[in-house]
Amino acid sequence: MSGPDDEDDKPTVVLDLNALKKQKLKQEEELANIAQELEFAVSNQDSSSGSSLETPEIQVETHKKMRVILFDFQSQFFETSLNQFPQTGFEFHIAKTLPELNKLLAFKETQIIVFNYDANPKAVGQLCAQIKVKFPLSKTIIIAKNISPEKAKIHAQSPAGAKGYYQLPIVKEKMEKELVRVFNS
């Protein structure tokens, strides 16, 4: 007779290790492609500059807004929380794919790229490191749920370090101060 403590009656979880390995490999390939796509964008940008026949895509405004790119890679965080960001004085662009990010990074003036660290920490680290080297006018901010000042200070010293760190939740006034601080740094 079996009782309530019988091991056979308890739910069992079966892991498919091969499927997990394939998924991990796929993610690593996607991250490797990030580097290639960014390098491709940089080399295209360098080879196309200098032509006197080019017409600028972005018109200069008399009152410029701070340009902020929200990179929503593998998430919808920025898309759903855009209304929580300060609106006055900022020009927000949401990029969901690497080609979109590459296009936005080609902008030849100071801009901020905001990454959601919780969505894909490895990709954020690789992108921050590459942007720092290849796009010196672009400054990065990493936002995350659990980022302490100590963790931010240590991470800022790494090759993937960002100019700014912000702990969620988003508070408009606090976010505005961080965006302005990083923009002016």
N, C-alpha and C positions, 0 to 999 in steps of 0.2 A: 504494500500500500504506500502511495506516495503522499508526502506531506507538503505544506507550503514552503518548506525550506529546501525542497529537492532542487539540485542544480540543473537537472534536465528541463525543468519548467521555466527557467529564467530566460529572458530574451538574449539572443546572441547576435553580436555584430561580426560580420565577415568582411575583412578588408581584401580588396583586390590589389595586391602589391604591384603587379605589372601595370595596371591602369594608373596607379598613383605615380609610378616611375615615368610612364609616358606623358602624363600631365605635367610633371616637373620638367621633363626634357623640353616639352613644347613651350613652357614658360621661359626656360633658359634661352631657347632659340629666339623667342620674341624679344627678350632683353638684349641679346646679341645684335638683333636687327636694329634696335634703337640706335646703337652706336653707328652702324653703317648708314642709316637714314640721316642722322644728324651730320655726319661727315659729308654725305652727298649734298646736303643742303648748303653747307659751308663752301664746298668747292664750286657749286653752281653759282652761288652768290658772288664769289671772288671773280669768276670768269666772266660774269655778265656786267660787272661794274665798270665804269669808265666810258661807256658809250654816250656820246653827246646827243644821240637821237632818242634816248629813253625819256619817257614822260613819267614824272613821279606819280605813284599811285595814291599817295597820301597828301592831302592838301594841308598847308600850314594854317592853323587857326590863330586868331589874334589872342585868344585866351586859351592856352593849352591846358588840357586835362592830363592827369597822370595816367599813363597807359598800363593796364594790369591784365595779364593773361592768367586765366584760371584753367589749369590743365586737369581735365576730368578723365584721365586714363583709367579705363576699366571700372568706372564708377559714374554715378550721377549726382555726386555730392554738391558740386558747384552749381549745376543746373537747377537743383531743387532749393539751394540756399542763397542764390544770388541776391534775393531781396533783403537778406540780412546784412549785406555789405553796404558801406557808405556809398551813396550815389553822387553827391555833389563833388565836383572836381576830379572825378575818375571816369576813365573810359575802359569798360570791361569787355574782354573777349574770352569766350569759352572755347577751348580746343579739346576735342575728344579723341583725336588720332594724332599719330606722330607727323604725318604730312601736314596737318593743320598747324601743329606746333611749329614745324619747320618754316612754314610761310610766315607766321607771326614773328618768329625770331629774326627774320630778315630785316625787320624794322631797324633803321639806322640811328635811333635815339634811345635815351634811357627808358627802360621799361621794367616792370616787375613780373616775374612768373611765380605763381602760387601753386604749390603742390600739396595734395592731401596724402600725407605719409602713410596713413592707415590703409589706403586703397592698395598700394603696392610699394612697400619700403625699398625693395631692391631696385626697381625702376627709378624711383625718386632719387636714390643715391647716385646711380649712374648718370641720370640726366643733369643733376646739380653739378656734378664734377665736370661734365662736358660743357655745359653752358658757361661755367666759370672761365674755362679756358678759351672757348671758341666765340663766345658772344660777350665781351667785356662790358658792353652797355646794358646788358640784361642782368638784373639782380633777382635773387631767388628768396622766397619765403617758404618755409615748411610749416604746415599746420598739422596738428595731431591731437588725439584725445589725451594721451598720457605723455606729455613732454614737460619735464621739469626744467628749471633754469640750469641745474647741474648737467642734465643730459644734453641740453641745447649747447652749453658751453663746450662740452667735450666734442660733440658732433661738429660744431663750427670750426674746430681745429683740424678736422679731417679733410681729405681731398674733396669729399662730397659735401662739405660744410656750406650752409646757406648764409645769406646776409641777415636773415631774420627768422625767428621762430615764434609760433603763436599756438597757445593751447586753447582747444575748443572748450566751450561753445563760443560762437561768434557774437561779439558785442560791438555794435557799429562804432561807437566812439573809440573803443580800445583798438579795433581793427584799423580804423582811420589813422590813429597815431602810429601804429606799426608800419602801415603802408607809407606814410609820409617820412618816417624815420629812415626806412630802407631806401626809399627813392632818393633822399638827400644824402645818403651815406657814400 
